[in-house]
Amino acid sequence: MTPTVQLASDLIRRRSVTPEDAGCMQLMMERLEKIGFRATYLRRGDTDNLWAVRGDSGPLFAFAGHTDVVPTGPESNWQHPPFEPVIEDGYLFGRGAADMKGSLAAMVVACEEFVAAHPDHNGRIAFLITSDEEGPADNGTVKVVEWLEEQGEKIDWCLVGEPSSTERVGDVIKNGRRGSLGLELTVFGVQGHVAYPHLAENPVHRLAPALAELASEKWDDGNDFFPATSFQVSNINGGTGATNVIPGEVKVICNWRFSTELTAEELQRRARAILDRHGLKYEANFKLSGQPFLTAKGALVEAAQRAIESVSGEATELSTAGGTSDGRFIAPTGAQVVELGPVNATIHKVDECVCAGDLDTLKDMYREILCNLEM
């Protein structure tokens, strides 16, 4: 078992279901302190956060990631206990193997190898690690970024270890993400008997045309890096459960995944205009989970592309597809941000796993990125 796979296995053994860290950060720091990293632990609410840095001046490169994992569901559904790592047919099984304890292990070992070869490297290397990425993300990376700003600290380049790859490690780099705007909408009517509709006002009937317009609206055309903005309804709830009662209100939960062609404020304005046009009595609570961000070009993208090609011999694809990541908190500070991690085919699934050999390939890519940036 290689050092990378061994460390990934040791991390998987820690039952760090969000927002628990379960000692993962301490395990990482035991390794990082030996090569000159200094740790600052930032407990915020129920969340553990770690900022560790090596070097005193110059450009700042940060590895970013999370130690928390999603719940396993019934462990009896797993062919191996989710927190007892097993290697079978070349794959490392366990909750977090792909998302993202494998990446964390690759980051640590990459730094060990890089520092051994370049003990007097340029600039600074850091780790920004949280235990609240899979949960609400209220007390995690966003709080560390706020603290860094208070310290006058600025990240120049950030590599997030989210599982970005599709079929082989390194075939996709996420160089941006769409923004996410949620809406909890309540439409009010007048409750009554279904046999006397003239004495009631059905909010479901009033909502339906407005919802159809929201769903059919062309919000934008996207651009060279982002697909067109999408709108989706995820929940509708109305009624008392009885078959003969017109409901007094209906609740809808929906979401926009939007590109850099739009702002959250513009989406809210246009959505309200549609609701108002249909004369609805409503309450709308919008929640912005993250702004869209894009690192279209620059030293970090180029360093990552060169590293992947030198290690795997193949080119990589730039993509902004998928959900949100903690990169949404780091990019607004002006940092160049990319995401590079293992194949994402099994993330959040029963029997989550990653090809064990891919973790060492990923480690080599991380190390070469540091070299290419001339750290």
C-alpha positions in Angstrom: 0.0 0.0 0.0 1.5 3.3 -1.0 1.7 6.3 1.4 -1.1 8.1 -0.4 -3.5 5.1 -0.2 -2.5 4.4 3.4 -3.2 8.0 4.5 -6.5 7.9 2.6 -7.4 4.7 4.4 -6.6 6.2 7.8 -8.8 9.2 7.0 -11.7 7.0 5.9 -11.5 5.1 9.3 -12.5 8.4 11.0 -16.3 8.6 11.1 -16.5 12.3 10.1 -20.1 12.6 9.1 -20.8 16.3 8.5 -20.1 18.5 10.5 -17.8 16.2 12.4 -14.1 16.1 11.7 -13.4 13.1 13.9 -9.6 13.8 14.1 -8.9 14.0 10.4 -7.3 17.4 10.6 -5.1 16.4 13.4 -4.0 13.4 11.4 -3.1 15.6 8.5 -1.3 18.1 10.6 0.9 15.3 12.2 2.3 14.9 8.7 2.3 18.5 7.7 4.0 19.9 10.8 7.0 17.6 10.1 7.6 19.5 6.9 7.3 22.9 8.3 3.6 23.8 8.2 2.1 25.9 11.0 -1.5 25.3 12.0 -4.3 27.7 13.0 -7.5 25.9 14.1 -10.6 27.9 13.7 -13.7 26.5 15.4 -16.8 28.2 14.3 -20.2 27.0 15.7 -20.3 23.2 15.3 -17.5 23.2 12.6 -13.8 22.6 12.7 -11.6 24.5 10.3 -7.9 24.4 9.6 -5.6 26.9 8.1 -2.0 25.6 7.7 0.8 27.4 5.9 4.4 26.9 5.0 6.6 29.8 4.1 6.6 33.5 5.2 6.4 35.6 2.0 5.6 35.5 -1.7 2.6 34.2 -3.7 0.2 32.0 -1.8 -1.0 28.7 -3.2 -3.8 26.9 -1.2 -5.1 23.4 -1.3 -8.7 23.5 -0.2 -10.9 20.6 0.9 -13.2 19.1 3.5 -12.9 16.2 5.9 -16.7 15.7 6.4 -18.6 13.1 4.5 -22.3 12.6 3.8 -24.2 10.0 5.8 -24.0 6.4 4.8 -27.6 5.4 5.0 -28.2 1.9 6.3 -24.7 0.3 6.6 -26.2 -3.1 5.9 -26.6 -2.0 2.3 -22.8 -1.7 1.9 -20.8 -4.7 0.8 -18.1 -3.5 3.2 -18.5 -1.4 6.3 -18.3 2.2 5.1 -15.7 3.3 7.7 -13.5 0.2 7.4 -11.5 0.8 4.2 -11.0 -2.2 2.0 -9.0 -2.6 -1.3 -10.7 -5.0 -3.6 -9.9 -5.5 -7.3 -7.7 -2.4 -7.2 -10.4 -0.1 -5.7 -10.4 1.5 -2.3 -13.8 1.3 -0.8 -15.2 3.5 2.0 -17.2 6.6 2.6 -15.1 9.6 1.5 -12.8 7.6 -0.7 -13.7 9.8 -3.7 -15.3 12.7 -1.9 -12.8 13.7 -0.7 -10.4 12.0 1.6 -8.5 10.5 -1.3 -7.8 14.0 -2.5 -6.7 15.1 1.0 -4.2 12.3 1.2 -2.9 13.1 -2.3 -2.4 16.8 -1.2 -0.5 15.9 1.9 1.8 13.4 0.2 2.3 15.7 -2.8 3.6 18.4 -0.4 5.9 15.9 1.4 7.5 15.0 -1.9 7.6 18.6 -3.1 9.2 19.9 0.1 11.7 17.1 0.1 12.8 18.1 -3.4 12.4 21.9 -2.9 13.0 22.6 0.8 13.6 26.3 0.0 10.8 26.7 -2.4 9.4 30.1 -3.4 6.2 31.6 -2.0 3.8 29.9 0.5 1.8 26.7 0.4 -1.4 26.4 2.5 -4.2 24.1 3.4 -7.7 25.4 3.9 -9.7 22.5 5.3 -13.2 22.4 6.8 -15.6 19.9 8.3 -18.7 21.7 6.9 -18.9 21.3 3.1 -21.4 18.6 2.8 -23.8 20.3 5.3 -25.1 23.9 5.3 -21.6 25.3 4.7 -22.4 28.2 7.1 -19.4 27.8 9.4 -16.8 26.4 7.1 -14.7 27.8 4.3 -16.7 31.0 4.2 -15.7 31.7 7.8 -12.0 30.9 7.1 -12.1 33.3 4.1 -13.6 36.0 6.3 -10.8 35.4 8.9 -8.1 35.6 6.2 -9.5 38.9 5.0 -9.3 40.2 8.6 -5.6 39.1 8.7 -4.9 40.9 5.4 -4.1 37.5 3.8 -4.8 36.9 0.1 -4.8 33.6 -1.7 -3.4 33.9 -5.2 -4.1 30.3 -6.4 -6.4 27.7 -5.0 -6.8 24.1 -5.9 -10.0 22.5 -4.6 -9.8 18.7 -4.4 -13.4 17.9 -5.3 -13.8 14.8 -7.5 -13.8 16.5 -10.9 -12.8 13.6 -13.2 -15.3 11.7 -15.3 -13.7 8.5 -16.7 -10.0 8.9 -15.8 -8.3 11.0 -13.3 -7.5 14.4 -14.7 -9.7 14.2 -17.7 -11.7 17.2 -16.5 -10.8 20.3 -14.5 -13.5 22.4 -13.1 -12.4 26.0 -13.8 -15.7 27.5 -12.6 -19.1 26.8 -11.3 -22.6 28.1 -11.9 -24.3 30.2 -9.3 -27.1 28.8 -7.2 -30.2 30.8 -6.2 -33.0 29.1 -4.3 -36.6 30.3 -3.8 -39.1 29.2 -1.2 -42.4 30.5 -2.5 -45.7 30.5 -0.7 -48.8 31.4 -2.6 -51.9 32.3 -0.6 -55.6 31.6 -1.4 -58.8 31.1 0.5 -59.5 27.6 1.9 -63.0 26.2 1.2 -65.1 23.2 0.2 -64.4 21.8 -3.3 -68.1 21.8 -3.9 -68.3 25.6 -3.4 -65.3 26.9 -5.3 -67.0 30.4 -5.6 -66.5 30.8 -1.9 -62.8 29.9 -2.0 -59.7 30.8 -4.0 -57.5 27.9 -5.0 -53.8 29.0 -4.8 -52.7 25.9 -6.8 -54.8 27.0 -9.8 -53.5 30.6 -9.4 -49.9 29.4 -9.2 -49.9 27.0 -12.2 -49.7 29.5 -15.0 -47.0 31.5 -13.2 -45.0 28.4 -12.6 -45.4 27.3 -16.2 -44.0 30.7 -17.3 -41.1 30.5 -14.9 -40.3 27.0 -16.2 -40.4 28.1 -19.9 -38.6 31.4 -19.4 -35.4 31.8 -21.4 -33.2 33.4 -18.8 -30.0 33.7 -20.9 -28.1 31.9 -23.6 -25.0 31.0 -21.5 -21.6 31.7 -22.9 -18.4 30.0 -24.0 -17.9 28.6 -20.5 -21.4 28.2 -19.1 -24.6 26.6 -20.4 -27.8 28.6 -20.3 -29.3 29.3 -16.9 -31.7 26.6 -15.7 -34.8 26.7 -13.5 -36.1 23.7 -11.7 -38.9 23.0 -9.2 -37.9 20.5 -6.5 -40.9 20.5 -4.2 -44.6 21.4 -4.2 -46.7 21.1 -1.1 -50.4 22.1 -0.7 -53.6 20.8 0.8 -54.8 19.4 4.1 -54.7 15.7 3.0 -58.5 15.7 2.5 -60.0 15.2 -0.9 -62.8 17.7 -0.5 -60.9 20.8 0.8 -59.5 23.6 -1.4 -56.1 24.5 0.1 -55.5 27.9 1.6 -51.9 28.0 0.5 -49.3 26.2 -1.6 -45.6 26.1 -1.0 -43.0 25.7 -3.8 -39.2 25.2 -3.6 -37.2 25.9 -6.7 -33.7 26.8 -7.8 -31.8 28.6 -10.5 -28.3 27.5 -11.6 -27.1 30.5 -13.4 -24.2 31.7 -15.4 -22.0 34.8 -15.4 -24.4 36.3 -17.9 -26.8 37.1 -15.0 -26.7 38.4 -11.5 -28.8 37.0 -8.6 -30.5 40.4 -8.3 -31.6 40.3 -11.9 -33.0 36.8 -11.5 -35.0 37.9 -8.4 -36.3 41.0 -10.2 -37.4 39.0 -13.2 -39.0 36.2 -11.1 -41.0 38.7 -9.1 -42.1 40.4 -12.3 -43.6 37.1 -13.5 -45.3 36.4 -10.2 -46.7 39.9 -10.0 -47.9 39.7 -13.6 -50.2 36.8 -12.6 -51.6 38.7 -9.7 -50.5 36.3 -7.0 -50.7 36.9 -3.3 -47.3 35.5 -2.3 -44.3 35.5 0.0 -40.9 34.9 -1.7 -37.8 34.0 0.2 -34.7 33.9 -2.0 -31.4 32.4 -0.8 -28.2 32.8 -2.7 -26.0 29.8 -2.1 -23.2 30.9 -4.3 -22.2 33.3 -7.1 -20.9 31.9 -10.4 -17.2 32.0 -10.7 -14.8 31.4 -13.6 -11.0 31.1 -13.9 -10.9 31.2 -17.7 -7.2 31.4 -18.0 -4.1 32.2 -16.0 -1.1 30.6 -14.3 -3.1 28.1 -12.3 -5.1 26.7 -15.2 -2.0 26.4 -17.3 0.0 24.8 -14.5 -2.8 22.2 -14.0 -3.1 21.4 -17.7 0.7 20.9 -18.0 0.8 18.8 -14.9 -2.0 16.5 -16.1 -0.4 16.1 -19.5 3.0 15.4 -18.1 1.7 12.7 -15.6 -1.0 11.1 -17.7 0.2 11.9 -21.2 -3.3 13.2 -22.1 -5.0 16.5 -22.4 -7.7 17.7 -20.0 -11.1 19.4 -20.5 -12.1 22.6 -18.8 -15.7 22.4 -17.4 -18.1 24.4 -15.3 -20.7 21.7 -15.0 -22.0 20.2 -11.8 -23.2 21.6 -8.5 -21.6 24.2 -6.2 -18.3 23.8 -4.3 -16.5 25.8 -1.7 -14.6 27.4 -4.5 -17.6 29.8 -4.6 -16.4 31.4 -1.3 -12.7 31.7 -2.4 -13.0 33.0 -6.0 -14.7 36.3 -5.0 -11.5 37.3 -3.2 -9.7 37.5 -6.5 -8.0 34.1 -6.3 -7.6 31.9 -9.4 -9.5 28.7 -8.5 -9.7 25.2 -10.1 -11.0 21.9 -9.0 -9.1 18.7 -9.6 -9.9 15.4 -8.0 -10.6 11.7 -8.7 -13.4 10.1 -10.7 -16.8 11.1 -9.4 -18.8 8.1 -10.5 -19.5 6.8 -6.9 -19.6 9.9 -4.8 -22.5 10.0 -2.2 -23.4 6.5 -3.2 -23.5 3.2 -1.4 -20.1 1.4 -1.8 -18.3 4.7 -2.6 -14.9 3.8 -4.0 -11.9 5.1 -6.0 -9.2 3.4 -8.0 -6.4 3.1 -5.6 -3.8 3.8 -8.3 -5.6 7.0 -9.2 -4.8 8.5 -5.9 -1.1 8.3 -6.6 -1.6 9.7 -10.1 -3.5 12.5 -8.5 -0.7 13.0 -6.0 1.8 13.3 -8.8 -0.4 15.9 -10.6 -0.7 18.0 -7.4 3.1 17.9 -7.0 3.7 18.9 -10.6 1.3 21.8 -10.3 3.5 23.1 -7.4 6.5 22.7 -9.6 4.9 24.4 -12.6 3.9 27.4 -10.5 7.6 27.6 -9.5 6.6 27.6 -5.8 
